[in-house]
Amino acid sequence: MAILVTGSTGVIGKQVLDHLNGSGIEVRALTRSPEKAQFPAGVTAVKGDLSDIDAVRRAMSGVSTVFVLAPNAADELTQALQTLSIAREAGVKGIVYLSVFKGAEYVDVPHFTGKHTVERMIEHCDLPATVLRPAYFIQNDVRQKDPLLTHGVYGMPIGGKGISMVDVRDIGEAAARELLRRERAANPLPRETYELVGPDALTSESIAAIWAEALGRSVRYGGDDLDTLEQRLKAVAPGWLAYDMRLMMRRYQQDGAVASKAEVDRLAALLGRQPRSYRDFAVATAAAWVKG
């Protein structure tokens, strides 16, 4: 049998494939354009996407374990629910679903509530799944290169409550470990849930201080202006998505997204080490920017 990875060409999908590499398990990757995909050796590209029911049905044939990552689309919830139903109909014995940290609490943020609804399906249908709930991705802040280097400003309006940001490499490794555990099991395993979080509660001021140290220059926080954020995002994304991101940042500013010690420790037990820190990311990224 085989593991199917959806969302295979995105940031997280690539990490999952990299961490599955060398496992000795057959791996298939769903992609709209197999002819363009650059996957690790041994990964089989399968044409399709989660909005195409017939393609998803074909992709599930001969698959025993599946990684479900629904895209940032207006119909993300529909795609995820239908994909899980098809997996159940196909007799898949293991599922790893990528949800979001604080999905149950951030009820006014559309993609948070959508992912929490998918979790409700998993629970009520008793699907053999691991639910992974990642916090804000550390690597999102690679986009801060120009404001940091040109203006000495950290421009993501995350506020001062704190966020337990997670490294995308830890997400990929956690997903791969759970995919392999379920694939290698003789029978479907009980449901599990992990919060995918970093070890630190990062605030706007603490991140500015980290970048100041990493870059060797003064860095200030750009402020909590959500109007500017939404307008900037609308230049590169649909309006509904820009507004969704605005709502997410508003909740970060109001409530934060800080993990408990127990949640960090549980992820560390899965990884076999402590989650990666934002400081290590910033130091490595600053060094790469200097070389580049």
C-alpha positions as CSV (number, residue, x, y, z in Angstrom):
1,M,0.0,0.0,0.0
2,A,1.0,3.7,-0.1
3,I,0.9,7.1,1.5
4,L,-0.8,9.9,-0.4
5,V,0.4,13.5,0.3
6,T,-2.0,16.3,-0.7
7,G,-0.8,19.9,-0.9
8,S,2.4,18.3,-2.1
9,T,4.0,21.3,-3.8
10,G,3.4,23.9,-1.0
11,V,5.6,24.8,1.8
12,I,4.3,22.1,4.2
13,G,3.8,19.4,1.6
14,K,7.4,19.7,0.5
15,Q,8.6,19.3,4.1
16,V,6.4,16.2,4.6
17,L,7.8,14.6,1.4
18,D,11.4,15.4,2.5
19,H,10.8,13.8,5.9
20,L,9.2,10.7,4.3
21,N,12.2,10.3,1.9
22,G,14.1,7.1,2.6
23,S,11.4,5.5,4.7
24,G,11.0,2.6,2.4
25,I,7.3,3.2,2.0
26,E,5.7,4.0,-1.3
27,V,4.8,7.7,-1.5
28,R,2.4,9.4,-3.9
29,A,2.0,13.1,-4.2
30,L,-1.2,14.8,-5.5
31,T,-0.5,17.7,-7.9
32,R,-2.2,19.6,-10.6
33,S,0.9,19.5,-12.8
34,P,2.9,16.3,-12.5
35,E,5.0,17.3,-15.5
36,K,6.3,20.3,-13.5
37,A,6.6,18.8,-10.1
38,Q,10.1,18.3,-8.6
39,F,9.7,15.6,-5.9
40,P,12.3,13.5,-4.1
41,A,13.4,10.4,-5.9
42,G,10.9,7.6,-5.5
43,V,7.8,9.9,-5.1
44,T,5.1,9.2,-7.7
45,A,3.3,12.3,-8.9
46,V,-0.5,11.8,-9.2
47,K,-2.5,14.3,-11.2
48,G,-5.4,16.1,-9.5
49,D,-6.4,18.5,-6.7
50,L,-8.9,18.3,-3.9
51,S,-11.6,20.3,-5.8
52,D,-11.8,17.4,-8.4
53,I,-13.8,14.6,-6.9
54,D,-13.1,12.1,-9.6
55,A,-9.3,12.8,-9.4
56,V,-9.4,12.4,-5.6
57,R,-11.2,9.1,-6.0
58,R,-8.6,7.9,-8.5
59,A,-5.7,9.1,-6.2
60,M,-7.1,7.2,-3.2
61,S,-7.0,3.8,-5.1
62,G,-4.3,1.6,-3.5
63,V,-3.7,4.2,-0.7
64,S,-3.7,3.1,2.9
65,T,-2.6,6.4,4.6
66,V,-3.2,10.0,3.6
67,F,-2.0,13.5,4.5
68,V,-4.8,16.0,4.1
69,L,-3.9,19.6,3.6
70,A,-6.7,21.6,2.2
71,P,-5.7,24.8,0.3
72,N,-6.4,28.4,1.2
73,A,-9.5,28.5,-1.0
74,A,-13.0,29.9,-0.7
75,D,-14.3,26.3,-0.6
76,E,-11.6,24.9,1.7
77,L,-14.1,23.4,4.1
78,T,-16.0,21.6,1.3
79,Q,-12.8,20.2,-0.2
80,A,-11.5,18.9,3.2
81,L,-14.8,17.3,4.2
82,Q,-15.2,15.6,0.8
83,T,-11.6,14.4,0.8
84,L,-12.1,12.7,4.2
85,S,-15.3,11.1,3.0
86,I,-13.6,9.7,0.0
87,A,-10.8,8.4,2.1
88,R,-13.3,6.7,4.4
89,E,-15.1,5.1,1.4
90,A,-11.7,3.9,0.0
91,G,-11.0,2.1,3.3
92,V,-7.9,4.2,4.2
93,K,-6.6,3.1,7.6
94,G,-4.7,6.2,8.6
95,I,-5.2,10.0,8.1
96,V,-3.1,12.9,9.2
97,Y,-5.1,16.2,8.9
98,L,-3.4,19.6,9.1
99,S,-5.7,21.9,11.1
100,V,-4.7,25.1,13.0
101,F,-3.8,26.1,16.6
102,K,-6.7,27.8,18.4
103,G,-9.2,26.7,15.8
104,A,-12.0,26.2,18.4
105,E,-11.4,29.6,20.0
106,Y,-11.0,31.9,17.0
107,V,-14.6,31.4,15.9
108,D,-14.7,34.7,13.9
109,V,-11.7,33.7,11.7
110,P,-13.1,31.8,8.7
111,H,-10.3,29.4,8.0
112,F,-9.9,28.6,11.7
113,T,-13.6,27.8,12.1
114,G,-13.5,25.8,8.9
115,K,-10.6,23.6,10.1
116,H,-12.3,23.1,13.5
117,T,-15.4,21.9,11.6
118,V,-13.3,19.3,9.9
119,E,-12.0,18.2,13.3
120,R,-15.7,17.8,14.4
121,M,-16.2,15.4,11.4
122,I,-13.1,13.4,12.3
123,E,-14.4,13.1,15.8
124,H,-18.0,12.3,15.1
125,C,-17.2,9.8,12.3
126,D,-14.5,8.3,14.5
127,L,-11.9,8.5,11.7
128,P,-8.5,6.9,12.4
129,A,-6.7,10.3,12.3
130,T,-4.0,12.4,13.8
131,V,-5.0,16.1,13.9
132,L,-2.1,18.5,13.8
133,R,-2.7,22.0,14.9
134,P,0.1,24.3,13.8
135,A,0.5,27.9,15.1
136,Y,1.7,30.8,12.9
137,F,4.6,29.6,10.7
138,I,8.0,31.0,11.6
139,Q,9.0,31.0,8.0
140,N,6.2,33.4,7.1
141,D,8.6,36.1,8.4
142,V,11.1,35.5,5.5
143,R,8.8,38.1,3.8
144,Q,10.0,40.7,6.3
145,K,13.4,40.8,4.5
146,D,12.9,44.1,2.8
147,P,11.4,46.1,5.8
148,L,14.0,44.6,8.1
149,L,17.0,45.3,5.9
150,T,15.9,48.5,4.3
151,H,14.0,50.2,7.1
152,G,14.9,48.4,10.3
153,V,11.2,47.5,10.8
154,Y,9.5,44.3,11.7
155,G,6.2,44.8,9.9
156,M,4.0,41.9,10.8
157,P,1.3,43.3,13.1
158,I,1.2,40.4,15.6
159,G,0.7,42.5,18.7
160,G,2.0,42.1,22.2
161,K,0.1,39.1,23.7
162,G,2.4,36.5,22.4
163,I,2.4,33.7,19.7
164,S,4.1,30.3,20.0
165,M,5.3,30.3,16.4
166,V,6.3,27.0,14.8
167,D,9.0,26.1,12.3
168,V,7.7,24.5,9.1
169,R,10.4,21.8,9.4
170,D,8.9,20.7,12.7
171,I,5.5,20.5,11.0
172,G,6.8,18.4,8.2
173,E,8.6,16.0,10.6
174,A,5.6,15.7,12.9
175,A,3.4,14.9,10.0
176,A,5.8,12.3,8.5
177,R,6.3,10.6,11.8
178,E,2.5,10.2,12.3
179,L,2.0,9.1,8.7
180,L,4.6,6.4,9.0
181,R,3.3,5.2,12.4
182,R,-0.1,4.8,11.0
183,E,1.1,3.2,7.8
184,R,3.2,0.7,9.5
185,A,0.5,-0.3,12.0
186,A,-1.4,-3.6,11.2
187,N,-4.7,-2.0,12.1
188,P,-6.2,1.5,12.3
189,L,-4.9,3.4,15.4
190,P,-6.9,5.6,17.8
191,R,-7.2,9.3,17.2
192,E,-4.5,11.7,18.3
193,T,-4.1,15.4,18.4
194,Y,-0.9,17.5,18.6
195,E,-0.5,21.3,18.9
196,L,2.4,22.2,16.6
197,V,4.0,25.1,18.5
198,G,7.3,26.7,19.2
199,P,9.0,26.9,22.6
200,D,8.6,30.7,23.1
201,A,5.7,33.1,23.5
202,L,6.9,35.7,20.9
203,T,5.6,39.3,21.0
204,S,6.2,42.2,18.6
205,E,8.8,43.6,20.9
206,S,10.7,40.3,21.5
207,I,10.8,39.6,17.8
208,A,12.1,43.0,17.1
209,A,14.9,42.4,19.7
210,I,15.7,39.1,18.2
211,W,16.1,40.6,14.7
212,A,18.2,43.5,16.1
213,E,20.6,41.0,17.6
214,A,20.7,38.8,14.5
215,L,21.2,41.7,12.1
216,G,23.4,43.8,14.3
217,R,21.3,46.9,13.8
218,S,18.4,48.7,15.4
219,V,15.0,47.2,14.7
220,R,11.6,48.5,15.7
221,Y,8.1,47.2,15.5
222,G,5.9,48.6,12.8
223,G,2.7,48.8,14.8
224,D,-0.7,47.1,14.9
225,D,-2.2,48.7,11.8
226,L,-4.5,46.2,10.2
227,D,-5.8,48.5,7.5
228,T,-2.4,48.6,5.9
229,L,-1.9,44.8,6.3
230,E,-5.2,44.1,4.5
231,Q,-4.4,46.5,1.6
232,R,-1.0,45.0,1.2
233,L,-2.4,41.5,1.1
234,K,-5.1,42.5,-1.4
235,A,-2.3,43.3,-3.9
236,V,-1.3,39.7,-4.0
237,A,-4.3,37.7,-2.8
238,P,-8.1,37.7,-3.2
239,G,-10.0,40.2,-1.0
240,W,-11.7,37.5,1.0
241,L,-8.3,35.9,1.9
242,A,-6.8,39.3,2.8
243,Y,-9.8,39.9,5.2
244,D,-9.4,36.5,6.7
245,M,-5.8,37.2,7.5
246,R,-6.8,40.5,9.0
247,L,-9.3,38.8,11.3
248,M,-6.6,36.3,12.3
249,M,-4.1,39.1,13.2
250,R,-6.8,40.9,15.1
251,R,-7.3,37.9,17.3
252,Y,-3.5,37.5,17.7
253,Q,-3.5,41.2,18.9
254,Q,-6.5,40.7,21.2
255,D,-5.9,37.3,22.7
256,G,-2.5,35.9,21.5
257,A,-1.9,32.3,20.7
258,V,0.4,31.0,23.4
259,A,1.0,27.2,24.0
260,S,1.1,25.6,27.4
261,K,4.2,23.8,28.6
262,A,2.3,20.5,28.3
263,E,1.5,21.2,24.6
264,V,5.2,22.0,23.9
265,D,6.3,18.9,25.8
266,R,3.9,16.7,23.9
267,L,5.3,17.9,20.6
268,A,8.8,17.5,21.9
269,A,8.0,13.8,22.7
270,L,6.7,13.2,19.2
271,L,9.8,14.8,17.6
272,G,12.3,13.3,20.1
273,R,13.7,16.8,20.7
274,Q,12.6,20.4,21.6
275,P,10.8,22.3,18.8
276,R,13.0,24.8,16.9
277,S,13.2,28.3,18.1
278,Y,12.5,31.6,16.4
279,R,15.9,32.9,17.5
280,D,17.7,30.1,15.6
281,F,15.6,30.8,12.5
282,A,16.4,34.5,12.7
283,V,20.2,34.0,13.1
284,A,20.3,31.5,10.2
285,T,18.1,33.7,8.0
286,A,20.1,36.9,8.7
287,A,23.3,35.1,7.9
288,A,21.8,33.9,4.6
289,W,20.7,37.4,3.7
290,V,24.2,38.7,4.3
291,K,25.7,36.1,2.0
292,G,23.0,36.6,-0.6
